[in-house]
Amino acid sequence: MEVTEGLFAAIRSCPMPLNLATWPAEARDRISRLHAEETSAAVAGIRAALDAGAQWQAPHGPGDRDAAFSAAICASAEPLELLLDHGVPIDHRGNDGWLIHRAAAFGAVDVIDLLVARGTAVDQLDQYGRTPLQVARASQHGAMVIPHLIGLMREHGCPPAPARRSDDIRPDAVADRTLTPQLAALLEAFFIERAGVTSSALLTAALEARDPSTLSEAVLLVREVSTAVPKAKTIKPRKGAVLVHHGDLHVSGDISVSGVAVTGDLSVDGCLNHFQGGQVAVGGDLRADAVWSEGTLFVGGDLVATRVFACATNDYGATVLGALTSPVLAQLDDHHIAAGSRAIGVTITDRGRLPDEAAEALRL
């Protein structure tokens, strides 16, 4: 038992995957050297424990995972390679699916490469019918391995599954369109495993990509090529909302949002409060009693704020392809605004001079 505990302790001491791509070169080199030293010590401990008779099959920790599934989330493939050489079958599976699904969930690129090299299919399905790519996409730690999995699936000629009836965006509908590399990559991440995607899934992925240009492009693409009939929907007031909808959306009161992707018109019977750093993309017209925006705002049609349109922070901006109309424009902190045309009563750049009526409309 003590020897088996030592096996798990050695595996836990092995560094987990870390995306160092955006780190300064000096820090990246220092962390890489430290990880190499820690991995070397961990591998020595694993080898010693196995030689002493440690039981890799023993469940351990909060998830009762065995040593193989614990090693599958290490940054280095060496711990799992030792276990495979010690007798862990390549098709070993558990509650987390196959070993490759566990590795995908934690962005363990080297482990994935080891498993594929040893015969695991890169599009292997788990007990829920998910590929490693789907698992990576659903995991908060799997984002950095998604491009690698796409490349492996392409390299191994994995055929995409047939489209589902609910998939309203198909490859042939976008094949002849000129897309930005970002949106093309987003679509490929779906089409590499299935010959279709729902507009909801695409818009959600575009929001999660945290790139305003990609989001607005995705909204306009869905608006133009989706085979689904746009639906009109009304929702109640809410706070902290993320709204994804294909069609027209009506909000019966005030709403605060962190993300919006609406392909049709968005109308708000009150104040639309847009959190700092959030993204709002509306394919049609945006109409509200008042709009307070501290993030990126895109409107494919007209923007009409019947009482006041206020925007703040100079790190973000608003783009309105149609007309921007409001009796009061509060353009604060040098917030950038681009509009096809403007019909503005008065423009205010000082918070202290905001009329009481406008402040009331903005719920300030």
HUBEL-V608567 format. One record per pair of residues at least 6 apart in sequence whose C-alpha atoms are under 7 Angstrom apart, sorted by the first residue. I is the first residue (numbers start at 1). GAP is how many residues later the second one is. If there is no record, write none. Layout:
I:GAP / I:GAP
This chain:
3:46 / 3:49 / 3:51 / 4:45 / 4:50 / 4:51 / 6:43 / 7:38 / 7:39 / 7:42 / 7:47 / 8:59 / 10:32 / 10:35 / 10:36 / 11:31 / 11:35 / 11:60 / 11:68 / 13:29 / 14:24 / 14:25 / 14:28 / 14:60 / 15:20 / 15:23 / 15:24 / 15:59 / 15:60 / 16:57 / 16:58 / 16:59 / 17:57 / 17:58 / 17:90 / 17:91 / 19:125 / 20:8 / 43:35 / 43:36 / 56:10 / 56:11 / 56:12 / 57:9 / 57:10 / 58:8 / 59:6 / 59:7 / 60:6 / 68:12 / 68:15 / 69:30 / 69:33 / 71:8 / 71:9 / 72:8 / 72:27 / 72:30 / 72:31 / 72:39 / 73:29 / 73:30 / 73:33 / 73:35 / 74:34 / 75:33 / 75:35 / 76:34 / 76:35 / 77:33 / 77:34 / 77:37 / 84:6 / 90:30 / 91:7 / 92:6 / 92:7 / 93:6 / 96:6 / 97:29 / 97:30 / 98:28 / 100:12 / 100:15 / 100:32 / 101:31 / 101:34 / 103:8 / 103:9 / 104:28 / 104:31 / 104:32 / 104:38 / 104:41 / 105:30 / 105:31 / 105:34 / 105:36 / 105:37 / 106:35 / 106:36 / 107:34 / 107:35 / 107:36 / 107:37 / 107:38 / 109:36 / 116:6 / 122:30 / 122:31 / 123:8 / 123:9 / 123:30 / 123:35 / 124:7 / 124:8 / 125:6 / 133:13 / 133:16 / 136:6 / 136:7 / 136:10 / 137:6 / 137:9 / 150:39 / 150:42 / 160:31 / 160:32 / 160:33 / 160:34 / 160:35 / 161:32 / 161:33 / 161:34 / 162:32 / 162:33 / 163:31 / 163:32 / 163:33 / 164:32 / 166:32 / 167:29 / 167:30 / 167:31 / 168:29 / 168:30 / 168:31 / 168:58 / 168:59 / 168:60 / 169:27 / 169:28 / 169:29 / 169:30 / 169:56 / 169:57 / 169:58 / 170:25 / 170:26 / 170:27 / 171:20 / 171:24 / 171:25 / 173:52 / 182:32 / 183:31 / 190:7 / 199:23 / 200:44 / 200:45 / 203:15 / 203:16 / 203:41 / 203:58 / 204:40 / 206:8 / 206:9 / 206:12 / 207:8 / 207:52 / 212:67 / 212:84 / 215:66 / 216:65 / 216:82 / 219:42 / 219:43 / 219:44 / 219:62 / 219:64 / 220:43 / 220:63 / 222:41 / 223:40 / 230:16 / 230:17 / 231:15 / 231:16 / 231:17 / 232:15 / 232:16 / 232:17 / 233:15 / 233:16 / 233:17 / 234:15 / 234:16 / 234:17 / 235:15 / 235:16 / 235:17 / 236:15 / 236:16 / 236:17 / 237:14 / 237:15 / 237:16 / 237:17 / 237:18 / 238:17 / 238:18 / 239:16 / 239:17 / 239:18 / 240:16 / 240:17 / 240:18 / 241:15 / 241:16 / 241:17 / 241:18 / 242:15 / 242:16 / 242:17 / 242:18 / 243:16 / 243:17 / 243:18 / 244:16 / 244:17 / 244:18 / 245:16 / 245:17 / 245:18 / 246:16 / 246:17 / 246:18 / 247:15 / 247:16 / 247:17 / 248:16 / 248:17 / 248:18 / 249:16 / 249:17 / 249:18 / 250:16 / 250:17 / 250:18 / 251:16 / 251:17 / 251:18 / 252:16 / 252:17 / 253:15 / 253:16 / 253:17 / 254:14 / 254:15 / 254:16 / 254:17 / 254:18 / 255:16 / 255:17 / 255:18 / 256:16 / 256:17 / 256:18 / 257:16 / 257:17 / 257:18 / 258:16 / 258:17 / 258:20 / 258:21 / 259:19 / 259:20 / 259:21 / 260:19 / 260:20 / 260:21 / 261:19 / 261:20 / 261:21 / 262:19 / 262:20 / 262:21 / 263:19 / 263:20 / 263:21 / 264:18 / 264:19 / 264:20 / 265:17 / 265:18 / 265:19 / 265:20 / 265:21 / 266:16 / 266:19 / 266:20 / 266:21 / 267:19 / 267:20 / 267:21 / 268:19 / 268:20 / 268:21 / 269:19 / 269:20 / 270:18 / 270:19 / 270:20 / 271:17 / 271:18 / 271:19 / 271:20 / 271:90 / 271:91 / 272:16 / 272:18 / 272:19 / 272:20 / 273:18 / 273:19 / 273:20 / 274:18 / 274:19 / 274:20 / 274:21 / 275:18 / 275:19 / 275:20 / 276:18 / 276:19 / 277:17 / 277:18 / 278:17 / 278:18 / 279:16 / 279:17 / 279:18 / 280:16 / 280:17 / 280:18 / 281:16 / 281:17 / 281:18 / 282:16 / 282:17 / 282:18 / 283:16 / 283:17 / 283:18 / 284:15 / 284:16 / 284:17 / 285:14 / 285:15 / 285:16 / 285:17 / 285:18 / 286:13 / 286:16 / 286:17 / 286:18 / 287:16 / 287:17 / 287:18 / 288:16 / 288:17 / 288:18 / 289:16 / 289:17 / 289:18 / 290:15 / 290:16 / 290:17 / 290:18 / 290:19 / 290:71 / 290:72 / 291:14 / 291:17 / 291:18 / 291:19 / 292:17 / 292:18 / 292:19 / 292:70 / 293:17 / 293:18 / 293:19 / 294:17 / 294:18 / 294:19 / 295:21 / 295:22 / 296:20 / 296:21 / 296:22 / 297:20 / 297:21 / 297:22 / 298:20 / 298:21 / 298:22 / 299:20 / 299:21 / 299:22 / 300:20 / 300:21 / 300:22 / 301:19 / 301:20 / 301:21 / 302:18 / 302:19 / 302:20 / 302:21 / 302:22 / 303:17 / 303:20 / 303:21 / 303:22 / 304:20 / 304:21 / 304:22 / 305:20 / 305:21 / 306:20 / 306:21 / 307:19 / 307:20 / 307:21 / 307:51 / 307:54 / 308:18 / 308:19 / 308:20 / 308:21 / 308:50 / 309:17 / 309:19 / 309:20 / 309:21 / 310:19 / 310:20 / 310:21 / 311:19 / 311:20 / 311:21 / 311:24 / 312:19 / 312:20 / 312:21 / 312:23 / 313:19 / 313:20 / 313:21 / 313:22 / 314:19 / 314:20 / 314:21 / 314:22 / 316:19 / 316:20 / 317:18 / 317:19 / 317:20 / 318:18 / 318:19 / 318:20 / 319:18 / 319:19 / 319:20 / 320:18 / 320:19 / 320:20 / 321:18 / 321:19 / 322:17 / 322:18 / 322:19 / 323:16 / 323:17 / 323:18 / 323:19 / 324:15 / 324:17 / 324:18 / 324:19 / 325:17 / 325:18 / 325:19 / 326:17 / 326:18 / 326:19 / 327:17 / 327:18 / 327:19 / 328:16 / 328:17 / 328:18 / 328:19 / 329:15 / 329:17 / 329:18 / 329:19 / 330:17 / 330:18 / 330:19 / 331:17 / 331:18 / 332:17 / 332:18 / 332:19 / 348:6
